[in-house]
Amino acid sequence: MAVDEEDPDRLAPHEVETALSQMDGADWARAERMARALVCGVHEITSEDLLQEALTKLLSGERRFPRSSHPLVVLKTAMHSEASNLRRRAIKGPIDGHVTVTADYDDELDEPFGPQVEAVDSRTPEDAVVAKDQLEYIYKCLEGDEELELVAMAWADGLRGQDAADAAGLDMKAYDAARKRLDRKLSSPALGRREA
């Protein structure tokens, strides 16, 4: 996909590289934690692969990097999209990623017993579906409000108060307003009612 250098709302590849290089160690740790959460249910790649794929697509210009967005939010969106695409492909594909088929041999006879099937994932299908569904729903509810996303990431790191405000890059007044909005959103009865 060609990069449109004329789009003023999109960072050019060299600007993307600059924005990503300004992320500190805490931001990269958050990105790695997000990748671990988002890769749940995707068997063909690791969290490191997911993060690398998102970075590659952002740096190449294949994925859009909005000029006014925080790099961590852009990374989360790119990883979420990539993981969703992989899940969709796995569901529609002919291979079941939940099992491993191996041939076992009898040491004395040196003959195969035949294919042996071993479970790869010990979670029940219901557990995986519920966890994936909840995670995607929470991300969807927070989409579009960058401050809420950053505060939620800080909270996921166990940070509160001034530490959370610093991690989100907000002053205390802005953090307090975002905290109240996030509390309301997460405790809203509407959060339990999902649209079909």
VOPAGU-2260 file (C-alpha; in pm, 1 decimal, decimal comma):
REM VOPAGU-2260
SITE   aa  ch    i         X         Y         Z
SITE  MET   A    0       0,0       0,0       0,0
SITE  ALA   A    1     142,6     336,5     -97,7
SITE  VAL   A    2     184,6     599,0     169,7
SITE  ASP   A    3       0,8     921,8      95,4
SITE  GLU   A    4     261,5    1182,5     185,2
SITE  GLU   A    5       2,4    1458,2     128,3
SITE  ASP   A    6    -234,0    1349,4     411,7
SITE  PRO   A    7    -184,7    1617,7     681,1
SITE  ASP   A    8    -359,9    1407,7     950,8
SITE  ARG   A    9    -118,7    1117,1     908,2
SITE  LEU   A   10     244,7    1090,0    1015,9
SITE  ALA   A   11     496,9    1016,5     744,3
SITE  PRO   A   12     718,9     708,5     801,3
SITE  HIS   A   13    1011,7     914,5     933,5
SITE  GLU   A   14     773,6    1092,1    1175,8
SITE  VAL   A   15     636,0     754,9    1290,5
SITE  GLU   A   16     990,5     641,3    1366,1
SITE  THR   A   17    1051,7     960,5    1566,4
SITE  ALA   A   18     724,9     923,0    1761,8
SITE  LEU   A   19     799,4     559,4    1848,2
SITE  SER   A   20    1157,9     638,6    1949,3
SITE  GLN   A   21    1025,5     889,5    2205,0
SITE  MET   A   22     835,7     618,0    2393,9
SITE  ASP   A   23    1003,7     536,2    2725,5
SITE  GLY   A   24    1058,5     199,8    2894,5
SITE  ALA   A   25     725,4     215,4    3079,2
SITE  ASP   A   26     541,3     275,0    2749,9
SITE  TRP   A   27     712,8     -25,2    2589,5
SITE  ALA   A   28     630,5    -239,6    2894,9
SITE  ARG   A   29     264,0    -137,6    2858,5
SITE  ALA   A   30     273,3    -218,6    2486,4
SITE  GLU   A   31     414,6    -563,4    2565,4
SITE  ARG   A   32     141,5    -624,6    2827,5
SITE  MET   A   33    -125,3    -516,5    2578,3
SITE  ALA   A   34      21,7    -754,1    2318,6
SITE  ARG   A   35       5,9   -1042,3    2570,3
SITE  ALA   A   36    -361,0    -962,5    2640,8
SITE  LEU   A   37    -454,1    -919,4    2275,3
SITE  VAL   A   38    -283,2   -1237,8    2156,5
SITE  CYS   A   39    -509,4   -1454,4    2378,0
SITE  GLY   A   40    -687,7   -1702,2    2157,8
SITE  VAL   A   41    -447,6   -1653,0    1866,8
SITE  HIS   A   42    -235,4   -1966,4    1838,7
SITE  GLU   A   43     -21,1   -1898,5    1538,2
SITE  ILE   A   44     183,3   -1607,2    1681,4
SITE  THR   A   45     335,2   -1489,9    2008,6
SITE  SER   A   46     279,5   -1153,4    2175,5
SITE  GLU   A   47     625,3   -1044,9    2056,1
SITE  ASP   A   48     527,3   -1132,3    1698,4
SITE  LEU   A   49     203,9    -934,4    1731,2
SITE  LEU   A   50     387,5    -624,8    1857,4
SITE  GLN   A   51     652,6    -659,3    1584,3
SITE  GLU   A   52     387,7    -697,0    1312,0
SITE  ALA   A   53     205,6    -383,4    1431,7
SITE  LEU   A   54     533,1    -185,5    1443,4
SITE  THR   A   55     631,2    -304,4    1095,6
SITE  LYS   A   56     297,0    -199,4     946,9
SITE  LEU   A   57     309,2     140,4    1118,4
SITE  LEU   A   58     668,9     210,2    1011,0
SITE  SER   A   59     605,3      98,8     652,8
SITE  GLY   A   60     296,8     316,1     624,7
SITE  GLU   A   61      69,6      16,6     565,5
SITE  ARG   A   62    -119,9     118,7     880,7
SITE  ARG   A   63    -220,4     478,9     941,2
SITE  PHE   A   64     -60,1     669,0    1232,6
SITE  PRO   A   65    -288,4     966,4    1311,6
SITE  ARG   A   66     -90,3    1281,0    1383,2
SITE  SER   A   67    -275,9    1377,2    1702,5
SITE  SER   A   68    -277,0    1031,1    1867,9
SITE  HIS   A   69     -52,6     899,8    2144,2
SITE  PRO   A   70     182,9     628,1    2008,7
SITE  LEU   A   71      64,0     378,2    2272,4
SITE  VAL   A   72    -298,2     419,6    2163,4
SITE  VAL   A   73    -201,1     378,5    1797,2
SITE  LEU   A   74      -0,1      64,7    1882,3
SITE  LYS   A   75    -292,3     -82,7    2079,8
SITE  THR   A   76    -531,4     -18,6    1790,8
SITE  ALA   A   77    -291,0    -172,5    1537,5
SITE  MET   A   78    -231,3    -482,3    1752,8
SITE  HIS   A   79    -603,6    -522,3    1823,5
SITE  SER   A   80    -679,6    -507,9    1451,2
SITE  GLU   A   81    -403,4    -754,6    1363,1
SITE  ALA   A   82    -513,0   -1002,3    1634,4
SITE  SER   A   83    -876,8    -976,9    1522,1
SITE  ASN   A   84    -774,5   -1048,8    1163,5
SITE  LEU   A   85    -575,1   -1354,6    1273,0
SITE  ARG   A   86    -866,7   -1484,3    1483,0
SITE  ARG   A   87   -1105,6   -1438,8    1191,4
SITE  ARG   A   88    -865,7   -1621,9     960,8
SITE  ALA   A   89    -825,9   -1908,6    1211,3
SITE  ILE   A   90   -1202,6   -1949,1    1247,8
SITE  LYS   A   91   -1254,4   -1960,5     871,8
SITE  GLY   A   92    -946,1   -2177,2     808,8
SITE  PRO   A   93    -942,8   -2557,1     771,7
SITE  ILE   A   94    -687,4   -2627,6    1047,9
SITE  ASP   A   95    -780,0   -2655,0    1416,8
SITE  GLY   A   96    -510,9   -2467,7    1609,5
SITE  HIS   A   97    -625,4   -2617,6    1940,7
SITE  VAL   A   98    -474,2   -2960,8    1879,4
SITE  THR   A   99    -135,3   -3100,4    1788,1
SITE  VAL   A  100    -114,6   -3422,7    1590,6
SITE  THR   A  101     201,2   -3630,6    1631,6
SITE  ALA   A  102     306,9   -3981,0    1533,8
SITE  ASP   A  103     437,7   -4191,3    1824,4
SITE  TYR   A  104     666,0   -4492,5    1789,5
SITE  ASP   A  105     699,8   -4812,4    1991,4
SITE  ASP   A  106    1068,3   -4825,1    2089,8
SITE  GLU   A  107    1078,5   -5206,6    2078,6
SITE  LEU   A  108     896,8   -5255,0    1749,3
SITE  ASP   A  109    1006,0   -4927,4    1590,9
SITE  GLU   A  110     655,9   -4896,7    1444,6
SITE  PRO   A  111     423,4   -4599,6    1464,9
SITE  PHE   A  112     116,5   -4637,2    1684,3
SITE  GLY   A  113     -65,8   -4388,3    1468,3
SITE  PRO   A  114    -151,2   -4025,4    1514,8
SITE  GLN   A  115    -181,5   -3905,5    1874,0
SITE  VAL   A  116    -383,6   -3593,6    1957,9
SITE  GLU   A  117    -284,4   -3379,4    2256,9
SITE  ALA   A  118    -467,3   -3070,6    2382,4
SITE  VAL   A  119    -270,5   -2748,5    2344,8
SITE  ASP   A  120    -500,5   -2512,0    2534,0
SITE  SER   A  121    -643,4   -2619,7    2871,6
SITE  ARG   A  122    -912,0   -2348,3    2878,8
SITE  THR   A  123   -1263,3   -2443,7    2787,7
SITE  PRO   A  124   -1398,1   -2292,0    2467,2
SITE  GLU   A  125   -1646,5   -2094,3    2676,6
SITE  ASP   A  126   -1361,5   -1941,3    2883,2
SITE  ALA   A  127   -1177,0   -1832,4    2570,8
SITE  VAL   A  128   -1489,0   -1686,5    2408,7
SITE  VAL   A  129   -1595,1   -1498,0    2722,1
SITE  ALA   A  130   -1245,8   -1355,7    2785,7
SITE  LYS   A  131   -1201,3   -1247,9    2423,4
SITE  ASP   A  132   -1549,9   -1100,4    2412,9
SITE  GLN   A  133   -1502,3    -902,2    2734,8
SITE  LEU   A  134   -1163,8    -766,7    2630,5
SITE  GLU   A  135   -1288,4    -656,7    2288,0
SITE  TYR   A  136   -1600,8    -501,4    2438,5
SITE  ILE   A  137   -1402,5    -294,2    2690,2
SITE  TYR   A  138   -1164,9    -175,8    2416,6
SITE  LYS   A  139   -1461,8     -86,0    2198,1
SITE  CYS   A  140   -1624,1     113,5    2482,3
SITE  LEU   A  141   -1306,6     317,9    2535,1
SITE  GLU   A  142   -1228,8     376,4    2166,8
SITE  GLY   A  143   -1225,4     737,8    2059,6
SITE  ASP   A  144   -1132,2     882,2    2399,7
SITE  GLU   A  145    -753,2     879,4    2409,7
SITE  GLU   A  146    -738,4    1005,5    2769,1
SITE  LEU   A  147    -961,9     719,7    2888,0
SITE  GLU   A  148    -748,8     466,8    2704,2
SITE  LEU   A  149    -428,1     603,4    2859,5
SITE  VAL   A  150    -578,0     612,4    3211,1
SITE  ALA   A  151    -708,6     255,9    3167,9
SITE  MET   A  152    -358,3     144,9    3062,9
SITE  ALA   A  153    -208,3     311,2    3371,6
SITE  TRP   A  154    -468,3     142,9    3592,7
SITE  ALA   A  155    -390,7    -191,7    3431,9
SITE  ASP   A  156     -31,9    -133,3    3545,1
SITE  GLY   A  157    -156,8     -89,1    3902,1
SITE  LEU   A  158     -90,0     285,7    3906,2
SITE  ARG   A  159    -321,8     532,9    4077,3
SITE  GLY   A  160    -324,4     905,3    4158,0
SITE  GLN   A  161     -24,7    1113,7    4057,0
SITE  ASP   A  162     163,8     807,4    3928,9
SITE  ALA   A  163    -123,5     721,2    3693,1
SITE  ALA   A  164    -152,3    1084,4    3581,0
SITE  ASP   A  165     220,7    1094,3    3504,7
SITE  ALA   A  166     205,5     764,2    3316,1
SITE  ALA   A  167     -90,0     890,7    3109,5
SITE  GLY   A  168      87,1    1223,0    3043,9
SITE  LEU   A  169    -193,1    1425,1    3203,2
SITE  ASP   A  170    -196,6    1697,0    3466,6
SITE  MET   A  171    -397,7    1613,8    3780,6
SITE  LYS   A  172    -703,6    1812,0    3670,7
SITE  ALA   A  173    -723,3    1635,1    3333,6
SITE  TYR   A  174    -645,9    1300,2    3498,3
SITE  ASP   A  175    -920,3    1350,4    3757,3
SITE  ALA   A  176   -1174,6    1433,2    3485,8
SITE  ALA   A  177   -1066,8    1126,9    3282,0
SITE  ARG   A  178   -1073,2     908,4    3595,2
SITE  LYS   A  179   -1430,5    1011,8    3671,7
SITE  ARG   A  180   -1539,6     946,8    3310,3
SITE  LEU   A  181   -1371,2     606,2    3316,2
SITE  ASP   A  182   -1529,9     515,9    3652,2
SITE  ARG   A  183   -1872,4     612,0    3517,2
SITE  LYS   A  184   -1819,4     419,4    3194,7
SITE  LEU   A  185   -1696,2     103,5    3368,1
SITE  SER   A  186   -1969,9     106,8    3632,9
SITE  SER   A  187   -2252,7     200,1    3395,7
SITE  PRO   A  188   -2540,4     -49,9    3376,3
SITE  ALA   A  189   -2525,3      -3,3    2999,2
SITE  LEU   A  190   -2179,5    -166,3    3003,1
SITE  GLY   A  191   -2349,3    -496,4    3090,8
SITE  ARG   A  192   -2598,7    -466,6    2804,4
SITE  ARG   A  193   -2437,0    -538,3    2473,7
SITE  GLU   A  194   -2577,4    -464,4    2135,9
SITE  ALA   A  195   -2629,6    -777,1    1928,5
